[in-house]
């Protein structure tokens, strides 16, 4: 058994110098773990050092399929809707929308796009389902990572509603509403004059 990287790896290189047998290498612009060299830190440390420092949920798993740091493990924020296969296509559409407007490149933006897509499936304001302190913090992240999309929101539409509106426009649908909104206590202010 050995460790291996998944596509959720953000390429931060934090684990590279910690590996006692230098099993973590770069290949084709991506980090990967050489399964023949990986010893799971046995004989060197009590725990796998790559897993101890990894800041990305789901980036590491064993060759037997055990996911270290599954969604929600590090942040305490469960990736809402992740287990509902009926909403998988919805998640994928939001993820693709975000990544099509990435301003930092795939390796830097993918982790945030995944979290945003999952959080869009939640029942609260998007910034709340992401565990952020305010809508302003969410806006700063979007302008930093998905600027081409964020600047399209020139009427300050609520972000979740804005994403779904973008998806509807792609499909040339005239009437569009984000799911879970009608049950929200802030329905009136959100669906105000900005549309």
C-alpha positions as semicolon CSV with decimal commas, in nm:
position;residue;x (nm);y (nm);z (nm)
1;X;0,000;0,000;0,000
2;X;0,116;0,355;-0,076
3;X;-0,014;0,709;-0,096
4;X;-0,128;0,871;-0,420
5;X;-0,238;1,217;-0,534
6;X;-0,576;1,301;-0,681
7;X;-0,681;1,588;-0,908
8;X;-0,768;1,788;-0,595
9;X;-0,396;1,848;-0,533
10;X;-0,335;2,223;-0,566
11;X;0,039;2,185;-0,624
12;X;0,148;2,384;-0,321
13;X;0,464;2,169;-0,276
14;X;0,427;2,174;0,104
15;X;0,461;1,796;0,117
16;X;0,762;1,757;-0,110
17;X;1,037;1,834;0,143
18;X;0,864;1,640;0,421
19;X;0,869;1,304;0,245
20;X;1,144;1,097;0,412
21;X;1,207;0,888;0,100
22;X;1,161;1,163;-0,164
23;X;0,868;0,976;-0,319
24;X;0,683;1,296;-0,418
25;X;0,789;1,412;-0,762
26;X;0,669;1,650;-1,030
27;X;0,556;1,494;-1,355
28;X;0,393;1,685;-1,639
29;X;0,337;1,990;-1,422
30;X;0,158;1,785;-1,153
31;X;0,279;1,639;-0,826
32;X;0,256;1,264;-0,791
33;X;0,371;1,002;-0,543
34;X;0,594;0,722;-0,667
35;X;0,416;0,415;-0,529
36;X;0,734;0,208;-0,545
37;X;0,917;0,453;-0,318
38;X;0,632;0,548;-0,081
39;X;0,664;0,374;0,254
40;X;0,371;0,551;0,426
41;X;0,641;0,703;0,650
42;X;0,675;0,367;0,828
43;X;0,992;0,367;1,032
44;X;1,026;0,746;1,003
45;X;0,711;0,901;1,148
46;X;0,392;0,789;1,322
47;X;0,175;0,952;1,053
48;X;0,209;1,016;0,683
49;X;0,383;1,353;0,658
50;X;0,218;1,446;0,329
51;X;-0,126;1,406;0,489
52;X;-0,019;1,599;0,798
53;X;0,062;1,913;0,599
54;X;-0,174;1,887;0,299
55;X;-0,413;2,187;0,284
56;X;-0,644;2,031;0,024
57;X;-0,935;1,806;0,106
58;X;-0,942;1,484;-0,093
59;X;-0,600;1,538;-0,251
60;X;-0,447;1,228;-0,093
61;X;-0,565;0,870;-0,085
62;X;-0,411;0,531;-0,037
63;X;-0,369;0,296;-0,332
64;X;-0,647;0,093;-0,168
65;X;-0,886;0,388;-0,208
66;X;-0,898;0,533;0,144
67;X;-0,938;0,913;0,111
68;X;-0,742;1,117;0,361
69;X;-0,906;1,447;0,452
70;X;-1,243;1,380;0,287
71;X;-1,465;1,682;0,209
72;X;-1,532;1,880;0,526
73;X;-1,245;1,725;0,724
74;X;-1,015;2,028;0,726
75;X;-1,263;2,313;0,703
76;X;-1,551;2,163;0,898
77;X;-1,767;2,261;0,601
78;X;-1,929;1,959;0,441
79;X;-1,937;1,980;0,065
80;X;-2,313;2,005;0,038
81;X;-2,487;1,791;-0,219
82;X;-2,177;1,582;-0,285
83;X;-2,357;1,258;-0,206
84;X;-2,675;1,333;-0,401
85;X;-2,627;1,184;-0,749
86;X;-2,941;1,363;-0,872
87;X;-2,754;1,695;-0,850
88;X;-2,422;1,578;-0,994
89;X;-2,493;1,737;-1,335
90;X;-2,585;2,065;-1,166
91;X;-2,257;2,057;-0,973
92;X;-2,063;1,989;-1,294
93;X;-2,231;2,278;-1,479
94;X;-2,143;2,526;-1,205
95;X;-1,789;2,392;-1,185
96;X;-1,744;2,424;-1,563
97;X;-1,888;2,777;-1,559
98;X;-1,636;2,883;-1,296
99;X;-1,339;2,713;-1,457
100;X;-1,422;2,865;-1,795
101;X;-1,366;3,203;-1,627
102;X;-1,062;3,116;-1,417
103;X;-0,814;3,401;-1,387
104;X;-0,542;3,197;-1,211
105;X;-0,519;2,877;-1,411
106;X;-0,668;2,534;-1,352
107;X;-0,429;2,411;-1,084
108;X;-0,486;2,719;-0,866
109;X;-0,861;2,763;-0,924
110;X;-0,995;2,407;-0,929
111;X;-1,015;2,360;-0,550
112;X;-1,217;2,680;-0,508
113;X;-1,442;2,601;-0,804
114;X;-1,519;2,263;-0,646
115;X;-1,606;2,422;-0,312
116;X;-1,818;2,691;-0,477
117;X;-2,006;2,434;-0,686
118;X;-2,081;2,220;-0,382
119;X;-2,178;2,519;-0,172
120;X;-2,421;2,635;-0,442
121;X;-2,620;2,320;-0,362
122;X;-2,672;2,437;-0,004
123;X;-2,975;2,611;0,146
124;X;-2,813;2,927;0,282
125;X;-2,646;3,225;0,122
126;X;-2,343;3,108;-0,073
127;X;-2,097;3,283;0,156
128;X;-2,258;3,114;0,457
129;X;-2,246;2,766;0,305
130;X;-1,878;2,826;0,232
131;X;-1,814;2,916;0,596
132;X;-1,708;3,272;0,517
133;X;-1,771;3,572;0,739
134;X;-1,945;3,792;0,482
135;X;-2,057;3,831;0,125
136;X;-1,768;4,074;0,079
137;X;-1,518;3,796;0,150
138;X;-1,685;3,580;-0,113
139;X;-1,676;3,867;-0,363
140;X;-1,303;3,914;-0,303
141;X;-1,239;3,544;-0,371
142;X;-1,444;3,554;-0,690
143;X;-1,271;3,865;-0,820
144;X;-0,936;3,709;-0,737
145;X;-0,992;3,364;-0,889
146;X;-1,274;3,408;-1,143
147;X;-1,247;3,772;-1,240
148;X;-1,392;3,748;-1,595
149;X;-1,710;3,601;-1,449
150;X;-1,723;3,828;-1,144
151;X;-1,707;4,149;-1,349
152;X;-2,016;4,036;-1,541
153;X;-2,210;4,078;-1,219
154;X;-2,235;4,455;-1,272
155;X;-2,571;4,484;-1,092
156;X;-2,448;4,330;-0,766
157;X;-2,676;4,030;-0,798
158;X;-2,643;3,775;-0,519
159;X;-2,371;3,532;-0,628
160;X;-2,562;3,205;-0,622
161;X;-2,847;3,361;-0,817
162;X;-2,594;3,514;-1,057
163;X;-2,427;3,177;-1,130
164;X;-2,759;3,011;-1,206
165;X;-2,862;3,306;-1,422
166;X;-2,541;3,261;-1,621
167;X;-2,620;2,892;-1,671
168;X;-2,973;2,977;-1,785
169;X;-2,839;3,233;-2,033
170;X;-2,606;2,968;-2,174
171;X;-2,914;2,752;-2,235
172;X;-3,107;3,057;-2,363
173;X;-3,370;3,023;-2,089
174;X;-3,553;3,344;-1,998
175;X;-3,685;3,245;-1,655
176;X;-3,431;3,122;-1,407
177;X;-3,411;3,088;-1,030
178;X;-3,146;2,937;-0,806
179;X;-3,268;2,632;-0,614
180;X;-3,344;2,651;-0,242
181;X;-3,414;3,024;-0,256
182;X;-3,791;3,028;-0,205
183;X;-3,751;2,887;0,147
184;X;-3,497;3,151;0,251
185;X;-3,596;3,431;0,490
186;X;-3,401;3,677;0,273
187;X;-3,590;3,592;-0,046
188;X;-3,730;3,944;-0,095
189;X;-3,399;4,134;-0,062
190;X;-3,218;3,883;-0,284
191;X;-3,476;3,888;-0,559
192;X;-3,491;4,261;-0,568
193;X;-3,446;4,517;-0,845
194;X;-3,108;4,396;-0,972
195;X;-3,254;4,150;-1,228
